[in-house]
Amino acid sequence: MDKKKESVESIKKKYKDEWLLITDYETDKSMVPRNGKLVFHSKSREEVHKKLSQYSGKKCIQYSGKLSKDIGVMF
Amino acid sequence: MTTLTKFDASANIILVNVELTNFDESETTLLPVVLDTGATFTIIPWDIAVDLGYDPASSERRQRIFTGSGVEFCPVVTLKKMTSLGMAVQDIDVLCHDLPEGSCVDGLLGLNFLRMFDFEIKYSQGTIQLIS
């Protein structure tokens, strides 16, 4: 069954602190994803990456959590 | 052309999105990355490059990079197109390298993209302006 598009904001609220795979996405001018079809979600980023090959066209990966304030980042 | 992108100025990273395109522009992948003005190159995950039809394993180009934890050699692939902050760049080199899972992002947007524009980061307003 074909999934309906949802707003990315509402998807993130449903699946907090998870990696999301969203297809058929649409963005605003700044490339912020606004809506799409959630096809997979997981706590593991690697699991989401593995699912990529099962879909074609427009694919979007997002994380619904935030980096904890007590974590510093240096790449 | 000028673009204005909002970001969360209260976060401890500047999170933006990049859209990567395959060779014939029939497939795109959008992913969250850190805007890093201290990074020479843009970095994307190995799996995403492969999914878009690029082949980092057979890339003859390897780039030596100095990271916070040492020196690494990363394969370089040339993307057909990459779009971020409202601006698109054709035929841009990126490094294929996986950032730590706990970093909450999938890559880095580095200077090899940003230097193609004038850019201004305003923390007081939470905006990034790119001017081409």
N, CA and C atoms of all chains as a GROMACS GRO file, in nm:
protein
  621
    1MET      N    1   0.083  -0.119   0.000
    1MET     CA    2   0.000   0.000   0.000
    1MET      C    3   0.088   0.126   0.000
    2ASP      N    4   0.051   0.221  -0.082
    2ASP     CA    5   0.130   0.342  -0.093
    2ASP      C    6   0.113   0.428   0.032
    3LYS      N    7   0.224   0.467   0.090
    3LYS     CA    8   0.218   0.551   0.211
    3LYS      C    9   0.184   0.694   0.173
    4LYS      N   10   0.122   0.763   0.271
    4LYS     CA   11   0.092   0.905   0.250
    4LYS      C   12   0.208   0.989   0.298
    5LYS      N   13   0.222   1.105   0.238
    5LYS     CA   14   0.325   1.197   0.284
    5LYS      C   15   0.283   1.260   0.417
    6GLU      N   16   0.383   1.277   0.502
    6GLU     CA   17   0.360   1.345   0.631
    6GLU      C   18   0.463   1.457   0.643
    7SER      N   19   0.437   1.549   0.732
    7SER     CA   20   0.539   1.651   0.756
    7SER      C   21   0.656   1.587   0.831
    8VAL      N   22   0.776   1.630   0.798
    8VAL     CA   23   0.895   1.575   0.864
    8VAL      C   24   0.893   1.610   1.012
    9GLU      N   25   0.838   1.726   1.043
    9GLU     CA   26   0.827   1.768   1.184
    9GLU      C   27   0.745   1.668   1.264
   10SER      N   28   0.632   1.623   1.208
   10SER     CA   29   0.546   1.529   1.281
   10SER      C   30   0.611   1.390   1.289
   11ILE      N   31   0.684   1.352   1.185
   11ILE     CA   32   0.754   1.223   1.189
   11ILE      C   33   0.859   1.225   1.300
   12LYS      N   34   0.931   1.335   1.311
   12LYS     CA   35   1.034   1.345   1.415
   12LYS      C   36   0.975   1.339   1.555
   13LYS      N   37   0.856   1.395   1.571
   13LYS     CA   38   0.791   1.391   1.702
   13LYS      C   39   0.747   1.249   1.738
   14LYS      N   40   0.705   1.173   1.636
   14LYS     CA   41   0.660   1.035   1.661
   14LYS      C   42   0.774   0.942   1.697
   15TYR      N   43   0.889   0.964   1.634
   15TYR     CA   44   1.003   0.873   1.653
   15TYR      C   45   1.122   0.952   1.704
   16LYS      N   46   1.120   0.982   1.832
   16LYS     CA   47   1.224   1.066   1.891
   16LYS      C   48   1.356   0.990   1.905
   17ASP      N   49   1.465   1.063   1.886
   17ASP     CA   50   1.600   1.009   1.901
   17ASP      C   51   1.624   0.888   1.812
   18GLU      N   52   1.572   0.894   1.690
   18GLU     CA   53   1.592   0.784   1.596
   18GLU      C   54   1.641   0.839   1.462
   19TRP      N   55   1.703   0.750   1.386
   19TRP     CA   56   1.739   0.781   1.248
   19TRP      C   57   1.621   0.744   1.160
   20LEU      N   58   1.590   0.832   1.066
   20LEU     CA   59   1.470   0.816   0.982
   20LEU      C   60   1.510   0.807   0.835
   21LEU      N   61   1.444   0.719   0.762
   21LEU     CA   62   1.461   0.714   0.616
   21LEU      C   63   1.327   0.754   0.554
   22ILE      N   64   1.331   0.863   0.480
   22ILE     CA   65   1.210   0.923   0.424
   22ILE      C   66   1.227   0.930   0.272
   23THR      N   67   1.128   0.883   0.199
   23THR     CA   68   1.137   0.889   0.053
   23THR      C   69   1.041   0.995   0.000
   24ASP      N   70   1.060   1.025  -0.129
   24ASP     CA   71   0.970   1.118  -0.198
   24ASP      C   72   0.959   1.251  -0.122
   25TYR      N   73   1.071   1.296  -0.070
   25TYR     CA   74   1.071   1.415   0.016
   25TYR      C   75   1.062   1.543  -0.064
   26GLU      N   76   1.018   1.647   0.001
   26GLU     CA   77   1.020   1.782  -0.056
   26GLU      C   78   1.089   1.874   0.043
   27THR      N   79   1.163   1.970  -0.009
   27THR     CA   80   1.236   2.062   0.079
   27THR      C   81   1.192   2.206   0.053
   28ASP      N   82   1.236   2.293   0.144
   28ASP     CA   83   1.222   2.436   0.116
   28ASP      C   84   1.347   2.482   0.040
   29LYS      N   85   1.360   2.611   0.018
   29LYS     CA   86   1.473   2.662  -0.061
   29LYS      C   87   1.608   2.638   0.005
   30SER      N   88   1.607   2.623   0.139
   30SER     CA   89   1.732   2.603   0.212
   30SER      C   90   1.770   2.457   0.226
   31MET      N   91   1.694   2.370   0.161
   31MET     CA   92   1.714   2.225   0.165
   31MET      C   93   1.674   2.163   0.299
   32VAL      N   94   1.586   2.228   0.369
   32VAL     CA   95   1.528   2.168   0.490
   32VAL      C   96   1.411   2.081   0.445
   33PRO      N   97   1.412   1.950   0.480
   33PRO     CA   98   1.303   1.863   0.435
   33PRO      C   99   1.172   1.899   0.505
   34ARG      N  100   1.067   1.914   0.428
   34ARG     CA  101   0.938   1.954   0.483
   34ARG      C  102   0.839   1.839   0.494
   35ASN      N  103   0.835   1.753   0.393
   35ASN     CA  104   0.744   1.637   0.402
   35ASN      C  105   0.798   1.522   0.319
   36GLY      N  106   0.738   1.405   0.340
   36GLY     CA  107   0.781   1.286   0.268
   36GLY      C  108   0.716   1.163   0.328
   37LYS      N  109   0.760   1.046   0.280
   37LYS     CA  110   0.702   0.919   0.328
   37LYS      C  111   0.805   0.846   0.414
   38LEU      N  112   0.772   0.825   0.540
   38LEU     CA  113   0.862   0.749   0.628
   38LEU      C  114   0.858   0.602   0.587
   39VAL      N  115   0.974   0.545   0.554
   39VAL     CA  116   0.977   0.404   0.514
   39VAL      C  117   1.055   0.317   0.613
   40PHE      N  118   1.138   0.380   0.698
   40PHE     CA  119   1.214   0.302   0.795
   40PHE      C  120   1.264   0.395   0.905
   41HIS      N  121   1.272   0.340   1.026
   41HIS     CA  122   1.330   0.417   1.136
   41HIS      C  123   1.403   0.324   1.229
   42SER      N  124   1.510   0.374   1.290
   42SER     CA  125   1.591   0.288   1.377
   42SER      C  126   1.676   0.374   1.468
   43LYS      N  127   1.717   0.316   1.580
   43LYS     CA  128   1.814   0.385   1.668
   43LYS      C  129   1.953   0.380   1.605
   44SER      N  130   1.971   0.291   1.508
   44SER     CA  131   2.101   0.270   1.447
   44SER      C  132   2.110   0.339   1.311
   45ARG      N  133   2.207   0.428   1.298
   45ARG     CA  134   2.229   0.493   1.168
   45ARG      C  135   2.271   0.391   1.062
   46GLU      N  136   2.351   0.294   1.105
   46GLU     CA  137   2.400   0.192   1.011
   46GLU      C  138   2.283   0.112   0.952
   47GLU      N  139   2.184   0.081   1.035
   47GLU     CA  140   2.067   0.007   0.986
   47GLU      C  141   1.992   0.088   0.880
   48VAL      N  142   1.982   0.217   0.901
   48VAL     CA  143   1.915   0.304   0.802
   48VAL      C  144   1.994   0.306   0.672
   49HIS      N  145   2.126   0.314   0.682
   49HIS     CA  146   2.210   0.314   0.562
   49HIS      C  147   2.190   0.184   0.483
   50LYS      N  148   2.176   0.072   0.555
   50LYS     CA  149   2.160  -0.057   0.487
   50LYS      C  150   2.030  -0.064   0.408
   51LYS      N  151   1.930   0.011   0.451
   51LYS     CA  152   1.799   0.008   0.385
   51LYS      C  153   1.795   0.093   0.257
   52LEU      N  154   1.894   0.179   0.239
   52LEU     CA  155   1.890   0.273   0.127
   52LEU      C  156   1.870   0.206  -0.008
   53SER      N  157   1.937   0.092  -0.027
   53SER     CA  158   1.934   0.028  -0.159
   53SER      C  159   1.797  -0.028  -0.194
   54GLN      N  160   1.708  -0.039  -0.096
   54GLN     CA  161   1.574  -0.093  -0.123
   54GLN      C  162   1.481   0.012  -0.186
   55TYR      N  163   1.526   0.134  -0.192
   55TYR     CA  164   1.440   0.242  -0.243
   55TYR      C  165   1.514   0.319  -0.352
   56SER      N  166   1.438   0.384  -0.436
   56SER     CA  167   1.500   0.462  -0.543
   56SER      C  168   1.438   0.602  -0.545
   57GLY      N  169   1.495   0.687  -0.626
   57GLY     CA  170   1.441   0.822  -0.638
   57GLY      C  171   1.496   0.915  -0.533
   58LYS      N  172   1.407   0.983  -0.462
   58LYS     CA  173   1.448   1.083  -0.364
   58LYS      C  174   1.446   1.024  -0.223
   59LYS      N  175   1.563   1.017  -0.162
   59LYS     CA  176   1.574   0.957  -0.028
   59LYS      C  177   1.634   1.058   0.068
   60CYS      N  178   1.579   1.061   0.186
   60CYS     CA  179   1.623   1.160   0.285
   60CYS      C  180   1.651   1.089   0.417
   61ILE      N  181   1.766   1.118   0.474
   61ILE     CA  182   1.800   1.067   0.607
   61ILE      C  183   1.794   1.183   0.705
   62GLN      N  184   1.730   1.162   0.815
   62GLN     CA  185   1.724   1.264   0.920
   62GLN      C  186   1.742   1.197   1.056
   63TYR      N  187   1.788   1.275   1.153
   63TYR     CA  188   1.796   1.228   1.291
   63TYR      C  189   1.700   1.312   1.374
   64SER      N  190   1.618   1.245   1.455
   64SER     CA  191   1.512   1.318   1.525
   64SER      C  192   1.552   1.363   1.664
   65GLY      N  193   1.677   1.336   1.701
   65GLY     CA  194   1.725   1.380   1.831
   65GLY      C  195   1.815   1.501   1.819
   66LYS      N  196   1.869   1.539   1.930
   66LYS     CA  197   1.964   1.650   1.932
   66LYS      C  198   2.090   1.605   2.005
   67LEU      N  199   2.200   1.663   1.964
   67LEU     CA  200   2.324   1.635   2.034
   67LEU      C  201   2.314   1.690   2.175
   68SER      N  202   2.345   1.607   2.272
   68SER     CA  203   2.336   1.650   2.410
   68SER      C  204   2.426   1.771   2.436
   69LYS      N  205   2.375   1.862   2.518
   69LYS     CA  206   2.448   1.986   2.547
   69LYS      C  207   2.583   1.960   2.614
   70ASP      N  208   2.596   1.844   2.678
   70ASP     CA  209   2.721   1.818   2.750
   70ASP      C  210   2.824   1.746   2.662
   71ILE      N  211   2.792   1.733   2.531
   71ILE     CA  212   2.887   1.669   2.440
   71ILE      C  213   2.949   1.775   2.349
   72GLY      N  214   3.080   1.777   2.344
   72GLY     CA  215   3.149   1.865   2.251
   72GLY      C  216   3.186   1.788   2.125
   73VAL      N  217   3.200   1.859   2.015
   73VAL     CA  218   3.230   1.793   1.888
   73VAL      C  219   3.352   1.856   1.824
   74MET      N  220   3.446   1.772   1.783
   74MET     CA  221   3.560   1.819   1.704
   74MET      C  222   3.590   1.710   1.602
   75PHE      N  223   3.573   1.740   1.475
   75PHE     CA  224   3.597   1.638   1.373
   75PHE      C  225   3.737   1.656   1.314
   76MET      N  226   2.315   3.610  -0.675
   76MET     CA  227   2.212   3.536  -0.602
   76MET      C  228   2.249   3.526  -0.454
   77THR      N  229   2.151   3.546  -0.369
   77THR     CA  230   2.174   3.539  -0.224
   77THR      C  231   2.073   3.443  -0.162
   78THR      N  232   2.120   3.359  -0.071
   78THR     CA  233   2.028   3.272   0.002
   78THR      C  234   2.045   3.295   0.152
   79LEU      N  235   1.938   3.270   0.224
   79LEU     CA  236   1.941   3.285   0.370
   79LEU      C  237   1.884   3.159   0.432
   80THR      N  238   1.962   3.095   0.517
   80THR     CA  239   1.921   2.970   0.580
   80THR      C  240   1.923   2.987   0.731
   81LYS      N  241   1.816   2.944   0.796
   81LYS     CA  242   1.812   2.952   0.941
   81LYS      C  243   1.877   2.829   1.004
   82PHE      N  244   1.938   2.848   1.120
   82PHE     CA  245   1.990   2.734   1.196
   82PHE      C  246   1.964   2.757   1.344
   83ASP      N  247   1.976   2.649   1.420
   83ASP     CA  248   1.952   2.656   1.564
   83ASP      C  249   2.078   2.707   1.634
   84ALA      N  250   2.078   2.834   1.667
   84ALA     CA  251   2.197   2.896   1.727
   84ALA      C  252   2.221   2.849   1.870
   85SER      N  253   2.123   2.782   1.930
   85SER     CA  254   2.142   2.734   2.067
   85SER      C  255   2.208   2.596   2.070
   86ALA      N  256   2.215   2.530   1.955
   86ALA     CA  257   2.276   2.396   1.949
   86ALA      C  258   2.428   2.407   1.951
   87ASN      N  259   2.494   2.296   1.987
   87ASN     CA  260   2.640   2.303   1.993
   87ASN      C  261   2.707   2.262   1.862
   88ILE      N  262   2.630   2.246   1.756
   88ILE     CA  263   2.682   2.234   1.620
   88ILE      C  264   2.592   2.315   1.528
   89ILE      N  265   2.642   2.350   1.409
   89ILE     CA  266   2.556   2.413   1.308
   89ILE      C  267   2.511   2.302   1.214
   90LEU      N  268   2.385   2.263   1.227
   90LEU     CA  269   2.331   2.152   1.149
   90LEU      C  270   2.265   2.205   1.022
   91VAL      N  271   2.306   2.153   0.908
   91VAL     CA  272   2.244   2.189   0.779
   91VAL      C  273   2.220   2.060   0.700
   92ASN      N  274   2.154   2.072   0.587
   92ASN     CA  275   2.129   1.954   0.504
   92ASN      C  276   2.201   1.969   0.371
   93VAL      N  277   2.249   1.858   0.318
   93VAL     CA  278   2.305   1.858   0.182
   93VAL      C  279   2.231   1.754   0.099
   94GLU      N  280   2.211   1.789  -0.027
   94GLU     CA  281   2.148   1.695  -0.120
   94GLU      C  282   2.253   1.651  -0.222
   95LEU      N  283   2.273   1.520  -0.232
   95LEU     CA  284   2.371   1.462  -0.323
   95LEU      C  285   2.298   1.400  -0.441
   96THR      N  286   2.357   1.412  -0.558
   96THR     CA  287   2.290   1.365  -0.680
   96THR      C  288   2.377   1.261  -0.750
   97ASN      N  289   2.311   1.161  -0.812
   97ASN     CA  290   2.387   1.059  -0.883
   97ASN      C  291   2.425   1.108  -1.023
   98PHE      N  292   2.489   1.021  -1.100
   98PHE     CA  293   2.546   1.062  -1.230
   98PHE      C  294   2.442   1.121  -1.325
   99ASP      N  295   2.327   1.052  -1.338
   99ASP     CA  296   2.228   1.100  -1.436
   99ASP      C  297   2.119   1.185  -1.370
  100GLU      N  298   2.141   1.221  -1.246
  100GLU     CA  299   2.051   1.308  -1.170
  100GLU      C  300   1.911   1.250  -1.154
  101SER      N  301   1.902   1.116  -1.159
  101SER     CA  302   1.773   1.049  -1.139
  101SER      C  303   1.749   1.016  -0.992
  102GLU      N  304   1.857   1.020  -0.912
  102GLU     CA  305   1.846   0.987  -0.770
  102GLU      C  306   1.912   1.096  -0.686
  103THR      N  307   1.849   1.126  -0.574
  103THR     CA  308   1.911   1.220  -0.480
  103THR      C  309   1.901   1.164  -0.339
  104THR      N  310   1.996   1.201  -0.256
  104THR     CA  311   1.989   1.167  -0.113
  104THR      C  312   2.018   1.294  -0.034
  105LEU      N  313   1.930   1.322   0.059
  105LEU     CA  314   1.944   1.439   0.145
  105LEU      C  315   1.988   1.391   0.282
  106LEU      N  316   2.090   1.454   0.340
  106LEU     CA  317   2.136   1.408   0.470
  106LEU      C  318   2.179   1.525   0.558
  107PRO      N  319   2.174   1.504   0.691
  107PRO     CA  320   2.214   1.610   0.783
  107PRO      C  321   2.365   1.610   0.804
  108VAL      N  322   2.424   1.727   0.796
  108VAL     CA  323   2.569   1.739   0.814
  108VAL      C  324   2.600   1.859   0.904
  109VAL      N  325   2.721   1.861   0.952
  109VAL     CA  326   2.769   1.976   1.029
  109VAL      C  327   2.836   2.075   0.935
  110LEU      N  328   2.800   2.201   0.946
  110LEU     CA  329   2.875   2.304   0.875
  110LEU      C  330   3.003   2.326   0.953
  111ASP      N  331   3.116   2.304   0.887
  111ASP     CA  332   3.245   2.307   0.956
  111ASP      C  333   3.343   2.396   0.880
  112THR      N  334   3.358   2.518   0.927
  112THR     CA  335   3.449   2.612   0.858
  112THR      C  336   3.596   2.577   0.884
  113GLY      N  337   3.618   2.479   0.970
  113GLY     CA  338   3.755   2.434   0.994
  113GLY      C  339   3.791   2.311   0.915
  114ALA      N  340   3.697   2.260   0.837
  114ALA     CA  341   3.722   2.139   0.758
  114ALA      C  342   3.756   2.176   0.614
  115THR      N  343   3.862   2.123   0.563
  115THR     CA  344   3.902   2.152   0.425
  115THR      C  345   3.802   2.095   0.325
  116PHE      N  346   3.756   1.972   0.353
  116PHE     CA  347   3.673   1.901   0.257
  116PHE      C  348   3.534   1.869   0.313
  117THR      N  349   3.443   1.847   0.221
  117THR     CA  350   3.312   1.793   0.256
  117THR      C  351   3.325   1.641   0.267
  118ILE      N  352   3.262   1.586   0.369
  118ILE     CA  353   3.270   1.442   0.394
  118ILE      C  354   3.130   1.382   0.392
  119ILE      N  355   3.117   1.270   0.321
  119ILE     CA  356   2.989   1.198   0.319
  119ILE      C  357   3.014   1.052   0.356
  120PRO      N  358   2.911   0.981   0.403
  120PRO     CA  359   2.930   0.840   0.440
  120PRO      C  360   2.957   0.753   0.316
  121TRP      N  361   3.039   0.654   0.337
  121TRP     CA  362   3.076   0.559   0.232
  121TRP      C  363   2.951   0.494   0.173
  122ASP      N  364   2.859   0.446   0.257
  122ASP     CA  365   2.738   0.374   0.210
  122ASP      C  366   2.652   0.461   0.119
  123ILE      N  367   2.644   0.587   0.149
  123ILE     CA  368   2.558   0.676   0.070
  123ILE      C  369   2.621   0.702  -0.066
  124ALA      N  370   2.751   0.716  -0.070
  124ALA     CA  371   2.820   0.731  -0.199
  124ALA      C  372   2.794   0.608  -0.287
  125VAL      N  373   2.806   0.491  -0.228
  125VAL     CA  374   2.786   0.366  -0.304
  125VAL      C  375   2.642   0.356  -0.352
  126ASP      N  376   2.547   0.390  -0.265
  126ASP     CA  377   2.406   0.382  -0.302
  126ASP      C  378   2.373   0.473  -0.421
  127LEU      N  379   2.447   0.582  -0.434
  127LEU     CA  380   2.423   0.674  -0.545
  127LEU      C  381   2.501   0.636  -0.671
  128GLY      N  382   2.572   0.524  -0.662
  128GLY     CA  383   2.642   0.474  -0.782
  128GLY      C  384   2.788   0.514  -0.791
  129TYR      N  385   2.838   0.583  -0.691
  129TYR     CA  386   2.980   0.617  -0.690
  129TYR      C  387   3.058   0.500  -0.629
  130ASP      N  388   3.187   0.495  -0.655
  130ASP     CA  389   3.263   0.378  -0.612
  130ASP      C  390   3.391   0.419  -0.538
  131PRO      N  391   3.377   0.452  -0.411
  131PRO     CA  392   3.496   0.495  -0.336
  131PRO      C  393   3.604   0.389  -0.327
  132ALA      N  394   3.563   0.262  -0.326
  132ALA     CA  395   3.662   0.154  -0.310
  132ALA      C  396   3.761   0.152  -0.426
  133SER      N  397   3.713   0.186  -0.546
  133SER     CA  398   3.803   0.180  -0.662
  133SER      C  399   3.858   0.317  -0.700
  134SER      N  400   3.825   0.417  -0.620
  134SER     CA  401   3.879   0.551  -0.649
  134SER      C  402   4.030   0.549  -0.632
  135GLU      N  403   4.100   0.599  -0.733
  135GLU     CA  404   4.246   0.602  -0.725
  135GLU      C  405   4.295   0.723  -0.646
  136ARG      N  406   4.204   0.812  -0.618
  136ARG     CA  407   4.242   0.933  -0.544
  136ARG      C  408   4.219   0.911  -0.395
  137ARG      N  409   4.322   0.930  -0.319
  137ARG     CA  410   4.312   0.922  -0.174
  137ARG      C  411   4.363   1.054  -0.116
  138GLN      N  412   4.290   1.106  -0.020
  138GLN     CA  413   4.327   1.234   0.040
  138GLN      C  414   4.374   1.210   0.184
  139ARG      N  415   4.489   1.260   0.216
  139ARG     CA  416   4.535   1.251   0.355
  139ARG      C  417   4.467   1.360   0.435
  140ILE      N  418   4.407   1.326   0.546
  140ILE     CA  419   4.343   1.428   0.629
  140ILE      C  420   4.391   1.415   0.774
  141PHE      N  421   4.409   1.530   0.834
  141PHE     CA  422   4.444   1.534   0.976
  141PHE      C  423   4.315   1.552   1.055
  142THR      N  424   4.286   1.460   1.142
  142THR     CA  425   4.167   1.470   1.226
  142THR      C  426   4.211   1.494   1.370
  143GLY      N  427   4.112   1.510   1.457
  143GLY     CA  428   4.143   1.529   1.598
  143GLY      C  429   4.212   1.409   1.659
  144SER      N  430   4.196   1.292   1.594
  144SER     CA  431   4.252   1.170   1.653
  144SER      C  432   4.367   1.111   1.572
  145GLY      N  433   4.412   1.181   1.469
  145GLY     CA  434   4.524   1.128   1.393
  145GLY      C  435   4.515   1.158   1.244
  146VAL      N  436   4.589   1.082   1.167
  146VAL     CA  437   4.592   1.101   1.022
  146VAL      C  438   4.520   0.985   0.955
  147GLU      N  439   4.435   1.018   0.857
  147GLU     CA  440   4.363   0.912   0.785
  147GLU      C  441   4.373   0.939   0.636
  148PHE      N  442   4.356   0.833   0.557
  148PHE     CA  443   4.352   0.846   0.412
  148PHE      C  444   4.211   0.810   0.366
  149CYS      N  445   4.146   0.903   0.297
  149CYS     CA  446   4.006   0.882   0.256
  149CYS      C  447   3.995   0.887   0.104
  150PRO      N  448   3.912   0.799   0.046
  150PRO     CA  449   3.890   0.806  -0.099
  150PRO      C  450   3.812   0.931  -0.137
  151VAL      N  451   3.843   0.982  -0.255
  151VAL     CA  452   3.776   1.101  -0.309
  151VAL      C  453   3.687   1.058  -0.426
  152VAL      N  454   3.563   1.103  -0.427
  152VAL     CA  455   3.476   1.084  -0.543
  152VAL      C  456   3.424   1.221  -0.587
  153THR      N  457   3.391   1.232  -0.715
  153THR     CA  458   3.339   1.358  -0.768
  153THR      C  459   3.189   1.343  -0.789
  154LEU      N  460   3.112   1.420  -0.712
  154LEU     CA  461   2.966   1.414  -0.724
  154LEU      C  462   2.920   1.496  -0.844
  155LYS      N  463   2.819   1.447  -0.912
  155LYS     CA  464   2.761   1.521  -1.025
  155LYS      C  465   2.708   1.657  -0.978
  156LYS      N  466   2.639   1.654  -0.864
  156LYS     CA  467   2.586   1.781  -0.810
  156LYS      C  468   2.567   1.768  -0.659
  157MET      N  469   2.593   1.876  -0.589
  157MET     CA  470   2.564   1.880  -0.446
  157MET      C  471   2.497   2.015  -0.417
  158THR      N  472   2.389   2.011  -0.340
  158THR     CA  473   2.314   2.132  -0.308
  158THR      C  474   2.305   2.147  -0.157
  159SER      N  475   2.333   2.268  -0.110
  159SER     CA  476   2.317   2.296   0.033
  159SER      C  477   2.297   2.446   0.051
  160LEU      N  478   2.229   2.483   0.155
  160LEU     CA  479   2.207   2.624   0.188
  160LEU      C  480   2.150   2.701   0.069
  161GLY      N  481   2.076   2.629  -0.015
  161GLY     CA  482   2.009   2.692  -0.129
  161GLY      C  483   2.096   2.710  -0.253
  162MET      N  484   2.218   2.659  -0.248
  162MET     CA  485   2.309   2.675  -0.362
  162MET      C  486   2.355   2.537  -0.411
  163ALA      N  487   2.364   2.522  -0.543
  163ALA     CA  488   2.407   2.396  -0.602
  163ALA      C  489   2.545   2.413  -0.666
  164VAL      N  490   2.627   2.309  -0.652
  164VAL     CA  491   2.759   2.307  -0.713
  164VAL      C  492   2.771   2.179  -0.795
  165GLN      N  493   2.820   2.192  -0.918
  165GLN     CA  494   2.838   2.076  -1.006
  165GLN      C  495   2.979   2.020  -0.989
  166ASP      N  496   2.991   1.890  -1.010
  166ASP     CA  497   3.122   1.823  -1.017
  166ASP      C  498   3.212   1.860  -0.900
  167ILE      N  499   3.167   1.830  -0.783
  167ILE     CA  500   3.242   1.866  -0.662
  167ILE      C  501   3.301   1.740  -0.597
  168ASP      N  502   3.427   1.752  -0.556
  168ASP     CA  503   3.494   1.641  -0.488
  168ASP      C  504   3.448   1.633  -0.343
  169VAL      N  505   3.425   1.511  -0.296
  169VAL     CA  506   3.395   1.489  -0.154
  169VAL      C  507   3.476   1.368  -0.106
  170LEU      N  508   3.501   1.364   0.021
  170LEU     CA  509   3.568   1.249   0.081
  170LEU      C  510   3.464   1.152   0.133
  171CYS      N  511   3.494   1.023   0.125
  171CYS     CA  512   3.404   0.921   0.178
  171CYS      C  513   3.461   0.870   0.309
  172HIS      N  514   3.388   0.896   0.415
  172HIS     CA  515   3.438   0.860   0.548
  172HIS      C  516   3.318   0.862   0.644
  173ASP      N  517   3.311   0.763   0.730
  173ASP     CA  518   3.198   0.756   0.824
  173ASP      C  519   3.233   0.825   0.954
  174LEU      N  520   3.153   0.922   0.992
  174LEU     CA  521   3.171   0.988   1.122
  174LEU      C  522   3.116   0.898   1.232
  175PRO      N  523   3.157   0.920   1.356
  175PRO     CA  524   3.107   0.837   1.466
  175PRO      C  525   2.954   0.842   1.475
  176GLU      N  526   2.894   0.727   1.504
  176GLU     CA  527   2.748   0.716   1.509
  176GLU      C  528   2.685   0.814   1.607
  177GLY      N  529   2.746   0.836   1.719
  177GLY     CA  530   2.689   0.923   1.822
  177GLY      C  531   2.692   1.071   1.789
  178SER      N  532   2.748   1.105   1.675
  178SER     CA  533   2.761   1.247   1.640
  178SER      C  534   2.631   1.308   1.590
  179CYS      N  535   2.530   1.226   1.566
  179CYS     CA  536   2.397   1.275   1.526
  179CYS      C  537   2.394   1.337   1.387
  180VAL      N  538   2.503   1.327   1.313
  180VAL     CA  539   2.506   1.378   1.176
  180VAL      C  540   2.567   1.272   1.085
  181ASP      N  541   2.558   1.298   0.955
  181ASP     CA  542   2.604   1.200   0.857
  181ASP      C  543   2.725   1.248   0.778
  182GLY      N  544   2.773   1.368   0.809
  182GLY     CA  545   2.887   1.417   0.734
  182GLY      C  546   2.922   1.560   0.770
  183LEU      N  547   3.013   1.617   0.691
  183LEU     CA  548   3.058   1.755   0.712
  183LEU      C  549   3.040   1.834   0.585
  184LEU      N  550   2.998   1.959   0.599
  184LEU     CA  551   3.000   2.052   0.487
  184LEU      C  552   3.122   2.140   0.507
  185GLY      N  553   3.222   2.122   0.421
  185GLY     CA  554   3.350   2.187   0.442
  185GLY      C  555   3.378   2.301   0.346
  186LEU      N  556   3.501   2.349   0.354
  186LEU     CA  557   3.539   2.470   0.280
  186LEU      C  558   3.541   2.450   0.129
  187ASN      N  559   3.557   2.327   0.080
  187ASN     CA  560   3.560   2.313  -0.066
  187ASN      C  561   3.425   2.347  -0.128
  188PHE      N  562   3.317   2.345  -0.048
  188PHE     CA  563   3.186   2.396  -0.094
  188PHE      C  564   3.173   2.544  -0.057
  189LEU      N  565   3.201   2.577   0.067
  189LEU     CA  566   3.174   2.713   0.117
  189LEU      C  567   3.258   2.820   0.046
  190ARG      N  568   3.381   2.785   0.008
  190ARG     CA  569   3.470   2.885  -0.051
  190ARG      C  570   3.425   2.929  -0.190
  191MET      N  571   3.328   2.862  -0.246
  191MET     CA  572   3.275   2.903  -0.377
  191MET      C  573   3.181   3.023  -0.364
  192PHE      N  574   3.154   3.062  -0.241
  192PHE     CA  575   3.061   3.172  -0.214
  192PHE      C  576   3.122   3.267  -0.111
  193ASP      N  577   3.062   3.384  -0.101
  193ASP     CA  578   3.084   3.464   0.019
  193ASP      C  579   2.979   3.417   0.119
  194PHE      N  580   3.018   3.400   0.242
  194PHE     CA  581   2.918   3.357   0.339
  194PHE      C  582   2.933   3.430   0.472
  195GLU      N  583   2.821   3.441   0.539
  195GLU     CA  584   2.818   3.513   0.666
  195GLU      C  585   2.730   3.434   0.764
  196ILE      N  586   2.786   3.403   0.879
  196ILE     CA  587   2.710   3.333   0.983
  196ILE      C  588   2.676   3.435   1.091
  197LYS      N  589   2.546   3.454   1.115
  197LYS     CA  590   2.503   3.548   1.219
  197LYS      C  591   2.441   3.469   1.334
  198TYR      N  592   2.520   3.450   1.439
  198TYR     CA  593   2.468   3.375   1.554
  198TYR      C  594   2.354   3.450   1.623
  199SER      N  595   2.362   3.582   1.623
  199SER     CA  596   2.257   3.660   1.692
  199SER      C  597   2.121   3.642   1.624
  200GLN      N  598   2.123   3.610   1.495
  200GLN     CA  599   1.996   3.593   1.423
  200GLN      C  600   1.973   3.447   1.383
  201GLY      N  601   2.074   3.360   1.403
  201GLY     CA  602   2.060   3.220   1.364
  201GLY      C  603   2.044   3.203   1.215
  202THR      N  604   2.125   3.278   1.139
  202THR     CA  605   2.114   3.269   0.992
  202THR      C  606   2.252   3.251   0.927
  203ILE      N  607   2.248   3.186   0.813
  203ILE     CA  608   2.367   3.172   0.728
  203ILE      C  609   2.330   3.231   0.592
  204GLN      N  610   2.409   3.328   0.550
  204GLN     CA  611   2.384   3.391   0.420
  204GLN      C  612   2.492   3.350   0.322
  205LEU      N  613   2.452   3.302   0.207
  205LEU     CA  614   2.546   3.270   0.100
  205LEU      C  615   2.521   3.365  -0.016
  206ILE      N  616   2.630   3.416  -0.071
  206ILE     CA  617   2.620   3.508  -0.185
  206ILE      C  618   2.707   3.453  -0.298
  207SER      N  619   2.648   3.432  -0.414
  207SER     CA  620   2.725   3.381  -0.528
  207SER      C  621   2.762   3.495  -0.622
   0.00000   0.00000   0.00000
